[in-house]
Amino acid sequence: MPSAPLPVALSGRLAVPIDIERLRASVRFDVASRVADVSARLEFRLDGPSGHPVFDLRQTIGTAVLDGSAVPPDALGYCDMGAGEEARMRVVDVSCSDGPPHLLELGYHLEAPDATGAPGVGWSPGGVSWDLLMSDLEPGRYLEMWFPANLCHDTLSIELDIEVTGTDRPHVLLANGALEEHRDGARWTVRYPSHYTSLSPLLVLVPADEVEVRRTEAVAGGEHLGLTVAALAGPGTDLDAAVADTAAWLAYFSARYGRFPADDYLAVLWGEPRGMEYDAATTTSAPALEHEVFHTWFGRGVKPACASDGWIDEAMASWATASRRAPAGRFQAEPLGLDEEPSVLCPAHPWSRRTPREAYTAGSRLLSGVAHMAGGAAQLRSSLAAWYGAHGGGAGSTEDLARHLGEWCGQDLGPWWDRYVYGRDGAAP
């Protein structure tokens, strides 16, 4: 099972990872004043010995209360855990015991997150647009953009209460969790399953007149499931075609790799190029739809055991689908010696928090070589189905994958992993 990184000694303090049990947060968007206020409650235990809790939040904290006692916001400052400034985490300047659960309560305004490429809240006349819009290509781009959260190994229960005030313009909220609407077009509660991690939740809030939503059914693996496809206003999105394509990919991937892992699927499409996977959901553009639906099996069906393992599902998706980042085409099976340019797909530091962009190209090339060793693309597709069968609903690591694919190839893939996953030049003869 996935595990937290080890504690880190920082200037006389022992920074200790936490195990989050529950996140409850409310967000109130005041459209008239263009201000969004957040109140968040984080219930956690230390995932290690007594020490200083580690978490992340890429917002400016206004107020903080730990176990009933006020804490100055600057006592929850950023620290470099050894993986670089962009991968920084917040370390609480209060020592906590490793026994009972703790409660951290935070208040802040929702602003553009302090992370590379992260968007802010979108305001328009009488309206607000907000999209969690996660990314695995930069640190700090999962749930921690908006709410206090952990690294992606940790499962937690999440409950969000969302309210839009200061306008009569109705809004629509789309989410891959249990959704309860309290006031038509203005207030909702979303409860996400307890097996979700910080990279799982999808949430999109937009004015109702800027989105068209289609709800229907699809059949995947002989089972009926709910299908919701929404298209945001703008050129280039054919909603009828998107519904048909989504249903087709769900059926195809279920037949090829294994049972669809949920009861519903949600796809939210934009006209501009974009794409991100969530648990049984995506925000995407039409050209990236196949790639993102594939991630329901690999990436969110089998999650990365840690952030450094995020290359796995991007390599698989680039090899197995039509990807704009891997122009060679799907299902390549080409010889791969130990004399090509090395690549680092799995960053070595345990607190690293990004997927290298080379995952799409060098990762796909590596799988092309593995397919050739295994006897062709069909053999590698079968090995991916077996990988999903063994790890679906859980997580897989880089080391797990080397063993798994090595069994299908009948040889030790260690030299290829050394050169093309860990970037060790010495692997070449």
C-alpha positions as a Markdown table, in Angstrom:
| # | Residue | x | y | z |
|---|---|---|---|---|
| 1 | Met | 0.0 | 0.0 | 0.0 |
| 2 | Pro | 1.1 | 3.6 | -0.5 |
| 3 | Ser | 3.0 | 5.1 | 2.4 |
| 4 | Ala | 4.1 | 8.6 | 3.4 |
| 5 | Pro | 7.6 | 9.9 | 3.0 |
| 6 | Leu | 9.8 | 9.7 | 6.1 |
| 7 | Pro | 9.9 | 12.6 | 8.6 |
| 8 | Val | 12.5 | 15.3 | 7.9 |
| 9 | Ala | 14.7 | 17.1 | 10.4 |
| 10 | Leu | 14.5 | 20.8 | 9.8 |
| 11 | Ser | 16.4 | 23.2 | 12.0 |
| 12 | Gly | 15.8 | 21.3 | 15.2 |
| 13 | Arg | 12.2 | 20.4 | 14.3 |
| 14 | Leu | 11.1 | 17.0 | 13.2 |
| 15 | Ala | 8.6 | 17.5 | 10.3 |
| 16 | Val | 6.2 | 14.6 | 10.3 |
| 17 | Pro | 3.8 | 13.6 | 7.6 |
| 18 | Ile | 0.1 | 13.4 | 8.5 |
| 19 | Asp | -2.7 | 10.9 | 7.8 |
| 20 | Ile | -5.8 | 13.0 | 7.0 |
| 21 | Glu | -9.0 | 11.4 | 8.0 |
| 22 | Arg | -11.5 | 14.1 | 7.0 |
| 23 | Leu | -11.6 | 17.4 | 5.2 |
| 24 | Arg | -14.8 | 19.5 | 5.6 |
| 25 | Ala | -14.8 | 23.0 | 4.0 |
| 26 | Ser | -17.3 | 25.6 | 3.0 |
| 27 | Val | -16.8 | 28.1 | 0.2 |
| 28 | Arg | -19.0 | 31.2 | -0.1 |
| 29 | Phe | -18.8 | 33.1 | -3.4 |
| 30 | Asp | -20.1 | 36.7 | -3.1 |
| 31 | Val | -20.5 | 37.7 | -6.7 |
| 32 | Ala | -21.4 | 41.3 | -5.9 |
| 33 | Ser | -18.1 | 41.9 | -4.1 |
| 34 | Arg | -16.1 | 39.3 | -6.0 |
| 35 | Val | -14.8 | 37.7 | -2.9 |
| 36 | Ala | -14.7 | 34.0 | -2.0 |
| 37 | Asp | -14.3 | 33.0 | 1.6 |
| 38 | Val | -13.3 | 29.6 | 2.8 |
| 39 | Ser | -13.7 | 27.9 | 6.2 |
| 40 | Ala | -11.9 | 24.5 | 6.3 |
| 41 | Arg | -11.6 | 21.8 | 9.0 |
| 42 | Leu | -8.9 | 19.2 | 8.7 |
| 43 | Glu | -9.0 | 16.1 | 11.0 |
| 44 | Phe | -5.7 | 14.2 | 11.0 |
| 45 | Arg | -3.2 | 12.0 | 12.9 |
| 46 | Leu | 0.5 | 12.0 | 12.6 |
| 47 | Asp | 1.8 | 9.4 | 10.2 |
| 48 | Gly | 4.9 | 8.8 | 12.3 |
| 49 | Pro | 6.4 | 9.9 | 15.7 |
| 50 | Ser | 5.4 | 13.0 | 17.6 |
| 51 | Gly | 6.6 | 16.1 | 15.9 |
| 52 | His | 5.5 | 19.0 | 13.7 |
| 53 | Pro | 2.7 | 18.2 | 11.2 |
| 54 | Val | 3.3 | 18.6 | 7.5 |
| 55 | Phe | 0.5 | 19.5 | 5.0 |
| 56 | Asp | 0.0 | 21.9 | 2.1 |
| 57 | Leu | -2.3 | 24.7 | 1.1 |
| 58 | Arg | -1.4 | 27.1 | -1.8 |
| 59 | Gln | -3.6 | 29.9 | -0.4 |
| 60 | Thr | -2.7 | 32.8 | 2.0 |
| 61 | Ile | -4.0 | 31.7 | 5.4 |
| 62 | Gly | -6.0 | 34.3 | 7.3 |
| 63 | Thr | -6.8 | 32.5 | 10.6 |
| 64 | Ala | -5.7 | 29.2 | 12.1 |
| 65 | Val | -6.8 | 27.2 | 15.1 |
| 66 | Leu | -5.1 | 23.9 | 16.1 |
| 67 | Asp | -6.8 | 21.7 | 18.7 |
| 68 | Gly | -8.8 | 24.7 | 19.9 |
| 69 | Ser | -5.9 | 27.1 | 20.3 |
| 70 | Ala | -5.3 | 30.0 | 18.0 |
| 71 | Val | -2.1 | 29.8 | 16.0 |
| 72 | Pro | -0.6 | 32.7 | 14.1 |
| 73 | Pro | -0.6 | 32.1 | 10.3 |
| 74 | Asp | 3.1 | 32.5 | 10.0 |
| 75 | Ala | 3.5 | 29.5 | 12.3 |
| 76 | Leu | 2.3 | 27.4 | 9.3 |
| 77 | Gly | 5.0 | 28.5 | 6.9 |
| 78 | Tyr | 6.5 | 26.8 | 3.9 |
| 79 | Cys | 9.6 | 24.7 | 4.2 |
| 80 | Asp | 11.7 | 23.0 | 1.5 |
| 81 | Met | 11.6 | 19.2 | 2.4 |
| 82 | Gly | 14.6 | 18.6 | 0.2 |
| 83 | Ala | 12.9 | 18.3 | -3.2 |
| 84 | Gly | 13.2 | 21.9 | -4.1 |
| 85 | Glu | 11.3 | 25.1 | -3.4 |
| 86 | Glu | 8.4 | 24.3 | -5.8 |
| 87 | Ala | 7.7 | 21.1 | -3.9 |
| 88 | Arg | 7.6 | 22.9 | -0.5 |
| 89 | Met | 5.2 | 21.9 | 2.2 |
| 90 | Arg | 3.8 | 23.8 | 5.2 |
| 91 | Val | 5.2 | 22.7 | 8.6 |
| 92 | Val | 3.2 | 23.6 | 11.7 |
| 93 | Asp | 5.4 | 25.3 | 14.3 |
| 94 | Val | 3.6 | 23.4 | 17.1 |
| 95 | Ser | 4.7 | 19.9 | 18.2 |
| 96 | Cys | 1.9 | 17.4 | 18.2 |
| 97 | Ser | 1.6 | 13.9 | 19.7 |
| 98 | Asp | 1.3 | 10.8 | 17.6 |
| 99 | Gly | -1.6 | 9.4 | 19.5 |
| 100 | Pro | -5.0 | 11.1 | 19.3 |
| 101 | Pro | -6.5 | 12.8 | 16.2 |
| 102 | His | -5.9 | 16.6 | 15.8 |
| 103 | Leu | -8.1 | 19.3 | 14.3 |
| 104 | Leu | -6.8 | 22.2 | 12.2 |
| 105 | Glu | -9.3 | 24.9 | 11.4 |
| 106 | Leu | -8.3 | 27.5 | 8.7 |
| 107 | Gly | -10.0 | 30.6 | 7.3 |
| 108 | Tyr | -8.9 | 32.4 | 4.1 |
| 109 | His | -10.0 | 34.1 | 0.9 |
| 110 | Leu | -9.9 | 31.9 | -2.2 |
| 111 | Glu | -7.4 | 33.4 | -4.6 |
| 112 | Ala | -5.1 | 32.3 | -7.4 |
| 113 | Pro | -3.1 | 29.4 | -5.9 |
| 114 | Asp | 0.6 | 29.9 | -5.3 |
| 115 | Ala | 1.6 | 27.2 | -7.8 |
| 116 | Thr | 3.0 | 27.4 | -11.3 |
| 117 | Gly | 0.2 | 27.8 | -13.9 |
| 118 | Ala | -2.6 | 27.7 | -11.4 |
| 119 | Pro | -5.7 | 29.7 | -12.3 |
| 120 | Gly | -7.8 | 31.9 | -10.0 |
| 121 | Val | -11.5 | 32.2 | -9.6 |
| 122 | Gly | -13.2 | 33.7 | -12.7 |
| 123 | Trp | -15.7 | 36.5 | -12.1 |
| 124 | Ser | -18.2 | 37.8 | -14.7 |
| 125 | Pro | -21.2 | 40.1 | -14.5 |
| 126 | Gly | -23.5 | 38.3 | -12.1 |
| 127 | Gly | -21.5 | 35.1 | -12.2 |
| 128 | Val | -18.6 | 33.1 | -11.0 |
| 129 | Ser | -16.6 | 30.3 | -12.6 |
| 130 | Trp | -14.5 | 28.0 | -10.6 |
| 131 | Asp | -12.7 | 24.8 | -11.6 |
| 132 | Leu | -10.4 | 22.8 | -9.4 |
| 133 | Leu | -8.3 | 22.3 | -12.6 |
| 134 | Met | -5.6 | 20.0 | -11.3 |
| 135 | Ser | -2.3 | 19.1 | -13.0 |
| 136 | Asp | 0.4 | 16.5 | -12.3 |
| 137 | Leu | 3.0 | 18.5 | -14.2 |
| 138 | Glu | 3.8 | 21.0 | -11.5 |
| 139 | Pro | 4.0 | 20.7 | -7.7 |
| 140 | Gly | 1.1 | 22.0 | -5.6 |
| 141 | Arg | -1.5 | 21.5 | -8.3 |
| 142 | Tyr | -3.8 | 18.9 | -6.7 |
| 143 | Leu | -6.4 | 19.6 | -4.0 |
| 144 | Glu | -3.9 | 21.7 | -2.1 |
| 145 | Met | -4.4 | 24.5 | -4.6 |
| 146 | Trp | -7.7 | 25.3 | -2.8 |
| 147 | Phe | -7.9 | 23.3 | 0.5 |
| 148 | Pro | -5.5 | 22.0 | 3.1 |
| 149 | Ala | -4.4 | 18.6 | 1.8 |
| 150 | Asn | -1.8 | 15.9 | 1.8 |
| 151 | Leu | 0.4 | 14.3 | -0.8 |
| 152 | Cys | -1.4 | 11.9 | -3.2 |
| 153 | His | -0.7 | 8.7 | -1.3 |
| 154 | Asp | -3.2 | 9.5 | 1.4 |
| 155 | Thr | -7.0 | 8.6 | 1.2 |
| 156 | Leu | -9.5 | 10.9 | 3.0 |
| 157 | Ser | -13.1 | 11.7 | 3.3 |
| 158 | Ile | -14.0 | 15.1 | 1.7 |
| 159 | Glu | -17.2 | 17.2 | 2.2 |
| 160 | Leu | -17.5 | 20.6 | 0.5 |
| 161 | Asp | -20.4 | 23.1 | 1.0 |
| 162 | Ile | -20.5 | 25.6 | -1.9 |
| 163 | Glu | -22.7 | 28.7 | -2.0 |
| 164 | Val | -23.1 | 31.5 | -4.5 |
| 165 | Thr | -24.5 | 34.8 | -3.2 |
| 166 | Gly | -24.8 | 38.4 | -4.4 |
| 167 | Thr | -26.5 | 37.5 | -7.7 |
| 168 | Asp | -29.8 | 36.1 | -9.0 |
| 169 | Arg | -28.1 | 34.4 | -11.9 |
| 170 | Pro | -28.4 | 30.6 | -11.5 |
| 171 | His | -25.3 | 28.4 | -11.5 |
| 172 | Val | -24.5 | 24.8 | -12.2 |
| 173 | Leu | -22.2 | 22.7 | -10.1 |
| 174 | Leu | -20.7 | 19.5 | -11.6 |
| 175 | Ala | -18.7 | 17.0 | -9.4 |
| 176 | Asn | -17.7 | 13.4 | -9.3 |
| 177 | Gly | -19.1 | 12.9 | -5.8 |
| 178 | Ala | -22.5 | 12.6 | -4.2 |
| 179 | Leu | -24.2 | 16.0 | -4.9 |
| 180 | Glu | -27.0 | 17.5 | -2.9 |
| 181 | Glu | -28.6 | 20.8 | -4.1 |
| 182 | His | -30.0 | 22.9 | -1.2 |
| 183 | Arg | -31.0 | 25.9 | -3.1 |
| 184 | Asp | -31.7 | 25.9 | -6.8 |
| 185 | Gly | -28.7 | 27.2 | -8.7 |
| 186 | Ala | -27.1 | 28.7 | -5.6 |
| 187 | Arg | -26.0 | 26.2 | -2.9 |
| 188 | Trp | -24.7 | 22.6 | -2.9 |
| 189 | Thr | -23.0 | 20.0 | -0.8 |
| 190 | Val | -20.6 | 17.5 | -2.4 |
| 191 | Arg | -19.5 | 14.4 | -0.5 |
| 192 | Tyr | -16.6 | 12.5 | -2.1 |
| 193 | Pro | -15.9 | 8.8 | -1.3 |
| 194 | Ser | -13.4 | 8.0 | 1.5 |
| 195 | His | -11.1 | 6.2 | -1.0 |
| 196 | Tyr | -10.4 | 9.5 | -2.8 |
| 197 | Thr | -7.0 | 11.1 | -2.6 |
| 198 | Ser | -5.8 | 14.7 | -3.3 |
| 199 | Leu | -5.8 | 14.0 | -7.1 |
| 200 | Ser | -9.3 | 12.5 | -7.2 |
| 201 | Pro | -12.0 | 15.2 | -6.9 |
| 202 | Leu | -13.5 | 17.1 | -9.8 |
| 203 | Leu | -15.6 | 20.2 | -9.2 |
| 204 | Val | -16.7 | 22.8 | -11.8 |
| 205 | Leu | -18.9 | 25.7 | -10.9 |
| 206 | Val | -20.3 | 27.9 | -13.8 |
| 207 | Pro | -23.3 | 30.1 | -14.6 |
| 208 | Ala | -26.1 | 27.9 | -15.9 |
| 209 | Asp | -26.4 | 29.8 | -19.1 |
| 210 | Glu | -22.7 | 29.0 | -20.0 |
| 211 | Val | -23.0 | 25.2 | -20.0 |
| 212 | Glu | -25.1 | 22.5 | -21.6 |
| 213 | Val | -25.4 | 19.3 | -19.7 |
| 214 | Arg | -26.5 | 16.0 | -21.1 |
| 215 | Arg | -27.4 | 13.1 | -18.8 |
| 216 | Thr | -27.8 | 9.6 | -20.3 |
| 217 | Glu | -26.6 | 6.0 | -19.8 |
| 218 | Ala | -23.7 | 4.0 | -21.2 |
| 219 | Val | -22.9 | 0.3 | -21.2 |
| 220 | Ala | -19.5 | -0.8 | -20.1 |
| 221 | Gly | -18.6 | -4.4 | -19.7 |
| 222 | Gly | -22.2 | -5.4 | -20.0 |
| 223 | Glu | -23.2 | -3.1 | -17.1 |
| 224 | His | -25.2 | 0.1 | -17.3 |
| 225 | Leu | -23.7 | 3.2 | -15.8 |
| 226 | Gly | -24.8 | 6.8 | -15.6 |
| 227 | Leu | -23.1 | 9.2 | -18.0 |
| 228 | Thr | -23.0 | 12.9 | -17.7 |
| 229 | Val | -21.3 | 15.0 | -20.4 |
| 230 | Ala | -21.3 | 18.8 | -20.2 |
| 231 | Ala | -20.0 | 21.3 | -22.7 |
| 232 | Leu | -19.0 | 24.8 | -21.7 |
| 233 | Ala | -20.0 | 27.7 | -24.0 |
| 234 | Gly | -17.6 | 28.3 | -26.8 |
| 235 | Pro | -16.7 | 27.1 | -30.3 |
| 236 | Gly | -15.5 | 23.7 | -31.2 |
| 237 | Thr | -17.5 | 21.3 | -29.0 |
| 238 | Asp | -20.1 | 19.0 | -30.6 |
| 239 | Leu | -22.0 | 17.7 | -27.5 |
| 240 | Asp | -23.8 | 14.9 | -29.3 |
| 241 | Ala | -20.4 | 13.6 | -30.7 |
| 242 | Ala | -18.8 | 13.9 | -27.3 |
| 243 | Val | -21.5 | 11.9 | -25.6 |
| 244 | Ala | -21.2 | 9.2 | -28.3 |
| 245 | Asp | -17.4 | 9.1 | -28.1 |
| 246 | Thr | -17.3 | 9.0 | -24.3 |
| 247 | Ala | -19.8 | 6.1 | -24.3 |
| 248 | Ala | -17.7 | 4.3 | -27.0 |
| 249 | Trp | -14.4 | 4.7 | -25.1 |
| 250 | Leu | -16.0 | 3.5 | -21.8 |
| 251 | Ala | -17.2 | 0.4 | -23.5 |
| 252 | Tyr | -14.0 | -0.2 | -25.4 |
| 253 | Phe | -11.7 | 0.2 | -22.4 |
| 254 | Ser | -13.9 | -2.0 | -20.2 |
| 255 | Ala | -13.8 | -4.8 | -22.7 |
| 256 | Arg | -10.0 | -4.5 | -23.2 |
| 257 | Tyr | -8.7 | -3.8 | -19.7 |
| 258 | Gly | -11.4 | -4.7 | -17.1 |
| 259 | Arg | -14.5 | -3.7 | -15.3 |
| 260 | Phe | -15.4 | 0.0 | -15.1 |
| 261 | Pro | -14.5 | 1.0 | -11.5 |
| 262 | Ala | -17.6 | 3.2 | -10.7 |
| 263 | Asp | -21.3 | 3.6 | -11.2 |
| 264 | Asp | -21.1 | 6.9 | -13.1 |
| 265 | Tyr | -18.8 | 8.8 | -15.4 |
| 266 | Leu | -18.6 | 12.6 | -15.8 |
| 267 | Ala | -16.9 | 14.5 | -18.6 |
| 268 | Val | -16.7 | 18.3 | -18.8 |
| 269 | Leu | -15.5 | 19.7 | -22.1 |
| 270 | Trp | -14.0 | 23.0 | -23.0 |
| 271 | Gly | -13.4 | 24.4 | -26.5 |
| 272 | Glu | -9.8 | 25.2 | -25.8 |
| 273 | Pro | -7.0 | 22.5 | -25.5 |
| 274 | Arg | -6.8 | 21.0 | -22.1 |
| 275 | Gly | -7.2 | 17.7 | -20.3 |
| 276 | Met | -7.0 | 16.3 | -16.8 |
| 277 | Glu | -8.2 | 13.1 | -15.3 |
| 278 | Tyr | -10.1 | 12.5 | -12.0 |
| 279 | Asp | -11.7 | 9.5 | -10.5 |
| 280 | Ala | -14.3 | 8.3 | -13.1 |
| 281 | Ala | -14.3 | 11.8 | -14.6 |
| 282 | Thr | -12.4 | 14.3 | -16.7 |
| 283 | Thr | -12.2 | 18.0 | -17.7 |
| 284 | Thr | -11.0 | 18.0 | -21.2 |
| 285 | Ser | -11.2 | 19.1 | -24.8 |
| 286 | Ala | -12.6 | 16.8 | -27.5 |
| 287 | Pro | -9.2 | 15.8 | -29.0 |
| 288 | Ala | -8.0 | 14.6 | -25.6 |
| 289 | Leu | -11.1 | 12.7 | -24.7 |
| 290 | Glu | -9.8 | 9.2 | -25.5 |
| 291 | His | -6.6 | 9.8 | -23.5 |
| 292 | Glu | -8.5 | 11.1 | -20.4 |
| 293 | Val | -11.1 | 8.3 | -20.4 |
| 294 | Phe | -8.2 | 5.8 | -20.5 |
| 295 | His | -7.0 | 7.3 | -17.2 |
| 296 | Thr | -10.1 | 6.0 | -15.5 |
| 297 | Trp | -8.4 | 2.6 | -15.6 |
| 298 | Phe | -4.7 | 3.7 | -15.4 |
| 299 | Gly | -4.1 | 6.8 | -13.3 |
| 300 | Arg | -7.3 | 6.9 | -11.3 |
| 301 | Gly | -8.3 | 3.2 | -11.4 |
| 302 | Val | -4.8 | 2.3 | -10.5 |
| 303 | Lys | -3.4 | 5.4 | -8.8 |
| 304 | Pro | 0.3 | 6.3 | -8.4 |
| 305 | Ala | 1.6 | 5.0 | -5.1 |
| 306 | Cys | 3.4 | 8.4 | -4.8 |
| 307 | Ala | 3.8 | 11.5 | -6.9 |
| 308 | Ser | 7.0 | 10.2 | -8.5 |
| 309 | Asp | 5.1 | 7.2 | -9.8 |
| 310 | Gly | 2.8 | 9.5 | -11.8 |
| 311 | Trp | 4.8 | 8.9 | -15.0 |
| 312 | Ile | 3.4 | 5.3 | -15.2 |
| 313 | Asp | -0.2 | 6.2 | -16.3 |
| 314 | Glu | 0.9 | 9.0 | -18.6 |
| 315 | Ala | 3.3 | 6.6 | -20.4 |
| 316 | Met | 0.5 | 4.0 | -20.6 |
| 317 | Ala | -2.0 | 6.5 | -21.9 |
| 318 | Ser | 0.4 | 7.9 | -24.5 |
| 319 | Trp | 1.3 | 4.4 | -25.7 |
| 320 | Ala | -2.3 | 3.1 | -25.8 |
| 321 | Thr | -4.2 | 6.2 | -27.1 |
| 322 | Ala | -4.0 | 8.9 | -29.7 |
| 323 | Ser | -2.1 | 11.5 | -27.8 |
| 324 | Arg | -1.0 | 14.9 | -29.0 |
| 325 | Arg | 2.1 | 14.5 | -26.7 |
| 326 | Ala | 3.1 | 11.2 | -28.3 |
| 327 | Pro | 2.8 | 11.7 | -32.0 |
| 328 | Ala | 4.2 | 8.2 | -32.9 |
| 329 | Gly | 0.8 | 6.7 | -32.7 |
| 330 | Arg | -0.8 | 4.1 | -30.4 |
| 331 | Phe | 0.4 | 0.6 | -29.8 |
| 332 | Gln | 4.0 | 0.9 | -31.0 |
| 333 | Ala | 6.3 | -2.1 | -30.6 |
| 334 | Glu | 9.8 | -1.2 | -31.5 |
| 335 | Pro | 13.2 | -2.6 | -30.4 |
| 336 | Leu | 14.8 | -0.6 | -27.5 |
| 337 | Gly | 18.4 | -1.1 | -26.7 |
| 338 | Leu | 20.4 | 0.4 | -23.9 |
| 339 | Asp | 22.1 | 3.1 | -26.1 |
| 340 | Glu | 19.4 | 5.7 | -26.4 |
| 341 | Glu | 19.3 | 9.0 | -24.5 |
| 342 | Pro | 18.7 | 8.4 | -20.8 |
| 343 | Ser | 15.6 | 9.9 | -19.2 |
| 344 | Val | 14.4 | 10.5 | -15.6 |
| 345 | Leu | 10.7 | 9.6 | -15.4 |
| 346 | Cys | 10.6 | 8.7 | -11.6 |
| 347 | Pro | 12.2 | 11.6 | -9.5 |
| 348 | Ala | 14.3 | 10.0 | -6.8 |
| 349 | His | 13.4 | 12.3 | -3.8 |
| 350 | Pro | 10.6 | 11.0 | -1.6 |
| 351 | Trp | 9.0 | 14.5 | -1.4 |
| 352 | Ser | 9.1 | 15.2 | -5.1 |
| 353 | Arg | 5.8 | 16.3 | -6.4 |
| 354 | Arg | 5.7 | 16.4 | -10.2 |
| 355 | Thr | 5.3 | 14.1 | -13.2 |
| 356 | Pro | 8.1 | 14.9 | -15.7 |
| 357 | Arg | 6.9 | 15.9 | -19.2 |
| 358 | Glu | 9.1 | 13.2 | -20.6 |
| 359 | Ala | 6.6 | 10.6 | -19.3 |
| 360 | Tyr | 4.5 | 11.2 | -22.5 |
| 361 | Thr | 7.4 | 10.7 | -24.9 |
| 362 | Ala | 10.2 | 8.8 | -23.3 |
| 363 | Gly | 7.7 | 6.8 | -21.2 |
| 364 | Ser | 5.8 | 5.8 | -24.3 |
| 365 | Arg | 9.0 | 4.9 | -26.0 |
| 366 | Leu | 10.0 | 2.7 | -23.1 |
| 367 | Leu | 6.6 | 0.8 | -23.3 |
| 368 | Ser | 7.1 | 0.4 | -27.1 |
| 369 | Gly | 10.4 | -1.4 | -26.3 |
| 370 | Val | 8.7 | -3.5 | -23.6 |
| 371 | Ala | 5.9 | -4.4 | -26.1 |
| 372 | His | 8.6 | -5.6 | -28.6 |
| 373 | Met | 10.3 | -7.7 | -25.8 |
| 374 | Ala | 6.9 | -9.2 | -24.8 |
| 375 | Gly | 6.1 | -10.3 | -28.4 |
| 376 | Gly | 4.0 | -7.4 | -29.6 |
| 377 | Ala | 1.4 | -4.8 | -28.7 |
| 378 | Ala | -1.3 | -7.4 | -28.0 |
| 379 | Gln | 0.9 | -8.9 | -25.3 |
| 380 | Leu | 1.5 | -5.5 | -23.7 |
| 381 | Arg | -2.2 | -4.8 | -23.8 |
| 382 | Ser | -2.8 | -8.1 | -22.0 |
| 383 | Ser | -0.2 | -7.2 | -19.4 |
| 384 | Leu | -1.9 | -3.8 | -18.8 |
| 385 | Ala | -5.2 | -5.6 | -18.2 |
| 386 | Ala | -3.4 | -7.9 | -15.7 |
| 387 | Trp | -1.9 | -4.8 | -14.0 |
| 388 | Tyr | -5.3 | -3.3 | -13.7 |
| 389 | Gly | -6.7 | -6.6 | -12.4 |
| 390 | Ala | -4.0 | -6.8 | -9.7 |
| 391 | His | -4.0 | -3.1 | -8.6 |
| 392 | Gly | -7.4 | -1.7 | -9.6 |
| 393 | Gly | -8.9 | 0.3 | -6.7 |
| 394 | Gly | -5.5 | 0.7 | -5.2 |
| 395 | Ala | -2.1 | 2.0 | -6.2 |
| 396 | Gly | 1.0 | 0.8 | -8.1 |
| 397 | Ser | 4.6 | 1.8 | -7.9 |
| 398 | Thr | 7.5 | 2.1 | -10.4 |
| 399 | Glu | 9.1 | -0.9 | -8.8 |
| 400 | Asp | 5.9 | -2.9 | -9.0 |
| 401 | Leu | 5.6 | -2.2 | -12.7 |
| 402 | Ala | 9.2 | -3.3 | -13.4 |
| 403 | Arg | 8.5 | -6.7 | -11.8 |
| 404 | His | 5.1 | -7.0 | -13.5 |
| 405 | Leu | 6.3 | -6.3 | -17.0 |
| 406 | Gly | 9.4 | -8.3 | -16.5 |
| 407 | Glu | 7.3 | -11.3 | -15.9 |
| 408 | Trp | 5.4 | -10.8 | -19.1 |
| 409 | Cys | 8.7 | -10.3 | -21.0 |
| 410 | Gly | 10.5 | -13.2 | -19.3 |
| 411 | Gln | 13.5 | -11.1 | -18.5 |
| 412 | Asp | 14.9 | -8.6 | -15.9 |
| 413 | Leu | 13.9 | -5.1 | -17.0 |
| 414 | Gly | 16.3 | -3.6 | -14.4 |
| 415 | Pro | 18.8 | -2.2 | -17.0 |
| 416 | Trp | 16.1 | -0.5 | -18.9 |
| 417 | Trp | 14.6 | 0.9 | -15.8 |
| 418 | Asp | 18.0 | 2.2 | -14.7 |
| 419 | Arg | 18.5 | 4.0 | -17.9 |
| 420 | Tyr | 15.1 | 5.1 | -19.0 |
| 421 | Val | 13.2 | 5.6 | -15.7 |
| 422 | Tyr | 16.0 | 6.6 | -13.3 |
| 423 | Gly | 18.3 | 8.2 | -15.8 |
| 424 | Arg | 21.5 | 6.3 | -14.8 |
| 425 | Asp | 24.0 | 6.6 | -17.7 |
| 426 | Gly | 25.9 | 3.5 | -16.5 |
| 427 | Ala | 23.2 | 1.2 | -17.7 |
| 428 | Ala | 24.4 | 1.4 | -21.2 |
| 429 | Pro | 27.0 | -1.2 | -22.3 |
